[in-house]
């Protein structure tokens, strides 16, 4: 994740009028009675009024699911923008997730599903009425990383949207 953020920072430095990097996440304790999906969606809409033609959003698998009730998913909240959602899959590894509303409930989680039979790369779901994403990227293994907000601030990316 830190490598990705540093590459984005380099791209922004080379193309300041073409690309901008904005952190949209919010600390769980700052939700002010709203769902996390509502706050993230609101922050995304603040960015989408920019002069850019495209938005590329990097958000967790839980927050980009389609076919969920309103306020449970950013993709559902922003349905009018027709988001294309992509999830990641892997047979083993670890991922970072917050399973509650406190920082203590945010941690690396390990998993091992056995051997994967699918090749590494992007695949599209054919029927989106049954699936929670439009597509997936198959990896051989995943490795958890610390939250992007902390890493981005350490990397010197300073523009953030705050939940007010």
Helices and strands as residue ranges (DSSP letters): H 2-14, G 28-30, H 36-48, H 74-77, G 79-81, E 86-89, E 92-98, G 103-105, E 106-112, E 121-124, E 135-138, H 148-155
